[in-house]
Amino acid sequence: MDENELYKFLNDLRKSKLKGELDTEEKLAQQSGKWRDTLEFDVLEMCAKHYSEKERNAATLLFSTLIVRIFGVQRTKDHINLTTDNKMTARIFFERYPNLFDFILHELKTASSKEKIVIRSNVQVILLLLSRLYINCHFDTDIAWINEIVNLVSECGKSPVYKTRELAARALVPLLADSTAYNFLKKLFVILCTARHTQISANLTHGYLLQAKILTRLPFVHMQLLKSDVTNFVRATDWILKGLEKKTNVFSCFPTASVYIDILHSLDKNMIESCDVEDILHILQQHLVEKVLLKQGPGEQMYKVSAIKFILRIGNSKFLQTMYNGYSTAYNIYSRLLIIPEAEIQSIAWITIFEVIIKMKSYLQRELLSTFALHTAFYFADDLYKFNPNLQDAIFDFLYNSLTDIDECCVIDKRAICTLVLKKLCLDDTSNIYSQRANYLRLLGKCMTLTFEWKDKELRMEYIEGIYRKICDNRWIGLLDKDFRLSVFDILYKLFEKDINLEYCHPVLDWWTMLLQLLVDDNANVRFDASEIICRLEPCNKLECFEATLLIFFEKFKEMVAVKYPEIAVSALFCWSVSLLGDMNYEMDDNEVFNKCRNYIIFDPKKISDQCFNLTKSITQQYSIDNTLPPDAVRWISYRLDTDFSASSSFKQIIHNYQNNLPITGEVSADIMGFGKDKAFQSFVCERYMSL
């Protein structure tokens, strides 16, 4: 197949959109009878070699299709761990595509024979292809051709390009069997132990470390690794860390040191602790604390993050609690890291400090570190809105964990934290910078629950309306992961107020509205968690059938609100009938009938409206709709419906005025009403309420 013929074939495939249909060889055979024998080889060869631009472009168009053809469709965004679902081993691959073996072997030999492997397409394409193979391959140990490819792929670790070295490490794993991976790792350890004296290139040292890192994480290698292997490796490779210091002549760099620390981190904890790692821990401590000790270079933040994680994993029991000049090692490290200018290092310090504090045995040292952290958070409060968002979240989580510390391990004044959050951060958040952070909203909710426990009415009532409006919003709650969401739902339950103050009914209305919104969320897990809040409300009950959730919700709402506070109940019910979800998540279809953002099997606006109307109808048998509503209830309705009602309005006037503000609409079938925020449906609801 010559250049023009192949280009035309590939271009025709692209135009006919066969990229998504390459699932049968019959379709391909219709296009080219040579597919089986030549096409894979031609495409790979054209990608790998430097032919004309026209030919390279043609091959590139279909290279992704070739990957799909061989390995199947990538169903996640994680292209690195794609092999967890792919079952094609190296043996199967080369048996199915025998023409590719000699070509790949030749290209790898050519690249390996050069002093530097530049990021050329020949190496990159081949390594990418090999890295997609399934990791659980079982070769016989005497297969020479596999061993040859393994060594050649490993040699690609000397590339001056970081990504190529990473790709070589990933491509190596599928070519090793259970019986050969451990021996290959031992070989790498020996090379690295002598690297200081043999003076192999810095790139190759880094490449070998990347390969060792990925191999140490394999379960079958973990089981075979001996204590002597680890001990010898640790003793002979500390030069990698010492080479970062200005006073040494040994060359090292931060990316290399980061991978080295990650290898130690991935080794068995008991095995690494049994080695003499005290020297390494002290080296890492100096690198974290002393300002002018290290050479300057790229990757310093990444290295220090790895160092912190390793110290926490290995040094928690003894090292962090050792004393020097009256202060623990933990204090010496964290008093520096919590205020360090680099945002990434500072973030990991704030993320991990609470774990460090609760594991400290000395009450005095816990108090010292806790107080320092709290004072630092207070100091940052004025300019916190300028900080990196991840750093903001880390500080918010530290404050939240301190408030939820049941065992009082973190010696901190919880009232001081609540005052900081409610009186400082909340007031400073005029631009809603913090309110976009779920970690902040959770902290805000926790502070509000504590004001209930302390019966601090003054602190609570000063900010309650704005805080409830931010927290009781189903949009941010529905996006949380499971563990975070459960902690938030626990806070939401504690924010429930059984006794309603008619002068300040805003929070109660927001709370019940949020709960109903969560019960019709598209996410089944969110709906289930919301239903558990209902079951916890007195009288407590166990939800036996999920279909009955809405019925239970309205029963509890009737018992707790409608019976005692009918004016509050009718205000909420009318808003829920007209527009439960407000302006959120509306993307109408072409006919302006269905909201494409909602699952109508779960969320049926008309059904909810019917339930609200029926309950309102029963309430109005004892409550006159001509009675003036509480001013705060009217303000809440005005906010929810985006309409300015008079503060002295009655329920009847609210309905009448809202209907008058709606545009005149034509007749719409009742069967399709309510599938979006349509004015016809809202007008229909108002007419029903006017019939009262």
Secondary structure, DSSP 4 states (H G I P E B T S, - for coil): --HHHHHHHHHHHHHTTGGG-TT-HHHHHHH-TTIIIIIHHHHHHHHHS---HHHHHHHHHHHHHHHHHHH----SS-STTGGGT----HHHHHHH-HHHHHHHHHHHHHHHTSS-----HHHHHHHHHHHTS-S-----TT-HHHHHHHHHHHHGGG-SSHHHHHHHHHHHGGG--HHHHHHHHHHHHHHHHTHHHHT--HHHHHHHHHHHHHHHTSHHHHHH--HHHHHHHHHH-THHHHTTBTT--S---HHHHHHHHHHHHHS-HHHHHHS--HHHHHHHHHHHH-SSSBPP-TTHHHHHHHHHHHHHHHHTTTGGG-EETTEEHHHHHHHHHTT-S-HHHHHHHHHHHHHHHHT---HHHHHHHHHHHHHHHHHHGGGGGGS-HHHHHHHHHHHHHHHT-TT--S---HHHHHHIIIIIIHHH-TT-SGGG-HHHHHHHHHHHHHHHHTT-HHHHHHHHHHHHHHHS-HHHHTTS-HHHHHHHHHHHHHT--SS--GGG-HHHHHHHHHHHHHHT-S-HHHHHHHHHHHHHSSSP-----GGGHHHHHHHHHIIIIITT-HHHHHHHHHHHHHHTTTTTT--B-TTS-SBTTS-TTT--HHHHHHHHHHHHHHHTTTS-TTSBPPHHHHHHHHHHHT----TT-BHHHHHHHHHHHSPP-----TTTTTSSS-HHHHHHHHHHHHT-
